[in-house]
Amino acid sequence: MTYLIQGDDGDWEVVIGLEVHAQIVSNSKLFSGASTAFGGAPNSHVSLVDAAMPGMLPVVNRVCVEQAVRTGLGLNAKINLHSVFERKNYFYPDLPFGYQISQFQHPIVGEGVVTLDMPDGSVREIGIERLHMEQDAGKSMHDQDPKRTFVDLNRAGVALMEIVSKPDLRSPEEVGAYLRKLRSILRYLGTCDGNMEQGSLRCDANVSVRPKGSTELRTRCEIKNVNSVRFVMQAIEFEAERQVDIYDAGDTVDQETRLYDATTGETRSMRSKEEAHDYRYFPDPDLLPIDLSQEYVDKIRAALPELPDAKKLRFIDDYGIAPDDAGVLVAEQETAAFFEAVADGRDAKLAANWVIHELFAVLNKSGLDIDESPVSAESLGKLVGLIADNTISGRIAKDVFEIMVAEGGDPEAIVEEKGLKQITDTGAIEGEVDKIIAENPGQVEAYQGGNEKLIGWFVGQVMKATGGKANPKMVNELLRKKLS
């Protein structure tokens, strides 16, 4: 799905690589025992290590190491049994040490791949260059005082995984699909909660353009710290068009770091882009290398959950549902579990249809997650069962579903209480069919004269006469038989 931009002398394509910073799920920080809980009062989750007090030494959090390995395995990536923490030197008010402890030459995870199912049916494999661990910086707060900037160190030292893609992405749409898929994998693994609003998943996008058909990699600009999939896509679109305009004007693109302004929809220059040598990386003398055994890695691999791609294939094979529907259902682990509970022992295709269309419509309208659903999986499963065994029609089921959403209750009890059971008595339906035919000789003549579309009108009249309770299939069959 190549995204082309029309320039003065031909089409240009965009080349995109992403650096995703994912906060590791752990109770304490990467090198200290301070809490990682979100939302504490400023500087309330700060240890002496985080504040860079003299004599304080970092100690690696083994849970964070395990989570990084777990993520690497989930990305089908190489796990490096030997990795090294290094100091990345730069100065900023919210970086107490004057350097960040990160990994550069020897990251804990090497090359991997993320597979994307695109809306047009194509499949794209996006390469992962590396995953490394690093500590987060604090936060500069510029809006607390008109003359001063305050610093909150609650995030300082929080463990991050930086997941670096290869420059394989070619459109904003692919970027959106990649970020959603990556977020889904992380949440399945339980290694990052993926909450972009709280900053636990942030994205830097490296963007360059080149003439269509070219293989060169031109000067790139990095758009920093975008915390919304939609904003990342918008930022890339603007930046790509900005660079094409520069080349069309006969100028060159400067390698720089840029910020995205969601209000204006534009990127703006922040600073010239640093190179690796500018950070003066060197091994942190206070931390030993991490040396893992293959047995340790294999033990983590054996405990991995079923991931989205494998679950999607199982849903298609075991339940016989369409690939697109399976993709929707497995995007979130909670949705997949809800569907399986609804489909247990029932018509899986019907269950998928009700979860994706009817239930999702209610959740989207109310802004609810699946775990906040006003209708439980057990109750929706019962409703699906009532449709499948012809106790109620699909139309009546929608009425019952509305009652379940608004008032709760068991669908079987609602059907019984309100007398909504479907009429399957041939004699009763036949009586209504005969009545409708006798009362509408003009429509009968038109149907018999070749206007077969009128069958839908006849069915509607019978359904209306029976309050929607007649079995539609039986109505259809009886009408065709009698009218012919």
TASULQUI-V429165 format. One record per residue. RES is the residue in three letters. NEAR is the number of other ideal C-beta (glycine too) atoms within 10 Angstrom. Layout:
RES|NEAR / RES|NEAR
//
This chain:
MET|15 / THR|10 / TYR|18 / LEU|14 / ILE|16 / GLN|12 / GLY|17 / ASP|10 / ASP|9 / GLY|10 / ASP|13 / TRP|23 / GLU|18 / VAL|25 / VAL|20 / ILE|27 / GLY|22 / LEU|25 / GLU|17 / VAL|24 / HIS|19 / ALA|25 / GLN|24 / ILE|27 / VAL|19 / SER|18 / ASN|11 / SER|18 / LYS|27 / LEU|26 / PHE|24 / SER|22 / GLY|12 / ALA|23 / SER|16 / THR|23 / ALA|10 / PHE|15 / GLY|8 / GLY|14 / ALA|8 / PRO|15 / ASN|15 / SER|13 / HIS|24 / VAL|22 / SER|18 / LEU|12 / VAL|22 / ASP|27 / ALA|17 / ALA|15 / MET|10 / PRO|5 / GLY|5 / MET|15 / LEU|8 / PRO|19 / VAL|12 / VAL|16 / ASN|22 / ARG|10 / VAL|15 / CYS|25 / VAL|20 / GLU|19 / GLN|24 / ALA|26 / VAL|26 / ARG|22 / THR|25 / GLY|28 / LEU|22 / GLY|22 / LEU|21 / ASN|16 / ALA|23 / LYS|15 / ILE|22 / ASN|21 / LEU|14 / HIS|10 / SER|22 / VAL|20 / PHE|25 / GLU|23 / ARG|20 / LYS|21 / ASN|15 / TYR|13 / PHE|8 / TYR|12 / PRO|11 / ASP|17 / LEU|21 / PRO|19 / PHE|19 / GLY|11 / TYR|19 / GLN|20 / ILE|20 / SER|19 / GLN|24 / PHE|18 / GLN|12 / HIS|16 / PRO|23 / ILE|26 / VAL|26 / GLY|17 / GLU|15 / GLY|23 / VAL|14 / VAL|23 / THR|12 / LEU|20 / ASP|18 / MET|13 / PRO|10 / ASP|7 / GLY|8 / SER|9 / VAL|8 / ARG|17 / GLU|10 / ILE|24 / GLY|16 / ILE|23 / GLU|18 / ARG|22 / LEU|27 / HIS|24 / MET|25 / GLU|21 / GLN|25 / ASP|24 / ALA|21 / GLY|23 / LYS|16 / SER|13 / MET|14 / HIS|10 / ASP|7 / GLN|10 / ASP|9 / PRO|6 / LYS|4 / ARG|8 / THR|12 / PHE|15 / VAL|17 / ASP|19 / LEU|22 / ASN|24 / ARG|22 / ALA|28 / GLY|30 / VAL|27 / ALA|25 / LEU|25 / MET|24 / GLU|18 / ILE|28 / VAL|18 / SER|24 / LYS|15 / PRO|17 / ASP|20 / LEU|29 / ARG|18 / SER|21 / PRO|23 / GLU|18 / GLU|22 / VAL|27 / GLY|17 / ALA|21 / TYR|23 / LEU|25 / ARG|14 / LYS|19 / LEU|26 / ARG|21 / SER|18 / ILE|21 / LEU|27 / ARG|20 / TYR|20 / LEU|19 / GLY|14 / THR|24 / CYS|24 / ASP|17 / GLY|20 / ASN|14 / MET|18 / GLU|8 / GLN|12 / GLY|16 / SER|23 / LEU|24 / ARG|20 / CYS|25 / ASP|18 / ALA|28 / ASN|21 / VAL|27 / SER|21 / VAL|25 / ARG|16 / PRO|15 / LYS|14 / GLY|8 / SER|12 / THR|5 / GLU|8 / LEU|11 / ARG|16 / THR|14 / ARG|20 / CYS|22 / GLU|18 / ILE|24 / LYS|17 / ASN|13 / VAL|24 / ASN|18 / SER|17 / VAL|19 / ARG|12 / PHE|17 / VAL|26 / MET|19 / GLN|18 / ALA|27 / ILE|28 / GLU|19 / PHE|20 / GLU|26 / ALA|24 / GLU|16 / ARG|16 / GLN|24 / VAL|20 / ASP|13 / ILE|15 / TYR|18 / ASP|13 / ALA|9 / GLY|7 / ASP|9 / THR|11 / VAL|18 / ASP|11 / GLN|16 / GLU|16 / THR|16 / ARG|22 / LEU|15 / TYR|24 / ASP|13 / ALA|13 / THR|6 / THR|9 / GLY|12 / GLU|15 / THR|23 / ARG|9 / SER|11 / MET|15 / ARG|10 / SER|11 / LYS|16 / GLU|14 / GLU|8 / ALA|10 / HIS|7 / ASP|12 / TYR|17 / ARG|12 / TYR|18 / PHE|13 / PRO|15 / ASP|19 / PRO|7 / ASP|13 / LEU|17 / LEU|11 / PRO|11 / ILE|20 / ASP|10 / LEU|17 / SER|9 / GLN|9 / GLU|7 / TYR|15 / VAL|18 / ASP|12 / LYS|12 / ILE|16 / ARG|14 / ALA|8 / ALA|10 / LEU|13 / PRO|12 / GLU|14 / LEU|18 / PRO|23 / ASP|17 / ALA|13 / LYS|18 / LYS|22 / LEU|14 / ARG|15 / PHE|24 / ILE|15 / ASP|10 / ASP|11 / TYR|18 / GLY|12 / ILE|23 / ALA|12 / PRO|13 / ASP|12 / ASP|21 / ALA|24 / GLY|18 / VAL|19 / LEU|25 / VAL|23 / ALA|16 / GLU|19 / GLN|19 / GLU|12 / THR|21 / ALA|23 / ALA|14 / PHE|22 / PHE|29 / GLU|19 / ALA|15 / VAL|26 / ALA|25 / ASP|12 / GLY|7 / ARG|18 / ASP|17 / ALA|20 / LYS|14 / LEU|18 / ALA|28 / ALA|23 / ASN|17 / TRP|25 / VAL|26 / ILE|17 / HIS|10 / GLU|18 / LEU|23 / PHE|15 / ALA|10 / VAL|16 / LEU|18 / ASN|9 / LYS|9 / SER|11 / GLY|7 / LEU|12 / ASP|10 / ILE|18 / ASP|10 / GLU|9 / SER|21 / PRO|15 / VAL|20 / SER|15 / ALA|20 / GLU|11 / SER|20 / LEU|25 / GLY|22 / LYS|19 / LEU|28 / VAL|23 / GLY|18 / LEU|22 / ILE|22 / ALA|12 / ASP|11 / ASN|13 / THR|19 / ILE|24 / SER|24 / GLY|12 / ARG|12 / ILE|20 / ALA|22 / LYS|14 / ASP|16 / VAL|21 / PHE|20 / GLU|12 / ILE|16 / MET|21 / VAL|16 / ALA|9 / GLU|9 / GLY|12 / GLY|14 / ASP|15 / PRO|25 / GLU|16 / ALA|10 / ILE|21 / VAL|22 / GLU|12 / GLU|11 / LYS|12 / GLY|8 / LEU|21 / LYS|15 / GLN|23 / ILE|18 / THR|14 / ASP|12 / THR|13 / GLY|7 / ALA|13 / ILE|22 / GLU|15 / GLY|12 / GLU|19 / VAL|25 / ASP|12 / LYS|13 / ILE|22 / ILE|19 / ALA|9 / GLU|10 / ASN|16 / PRO|9 / GLY|7 / GLN|17 / VAL|17 / GLU|11 / ALA|15 / TYR|21 / GLN|12 / GLY|9 / GLY|8 / ASN|12 / GLU|13 / LYS|9 / LEU|19 / ILE|15 / GLY|11 / TRP|14 / PHE|23 / VAL|20 / GLY|13 / GLN|20 / VAL|21 / MET|18 / LYS|12 / ALA|16 / THR|17 / GLY|11 / GLY|18 / LYS|19 / ALA|24 / ASN|20 / PRO|16 / LYS|12 / MET|19 / VAL|25 / ASN|15 / GLU|14 / LEU|22 / LEU|22 / ARG|14 / LYS|10 / LYS|14 / LEU|16 / SER|8
//
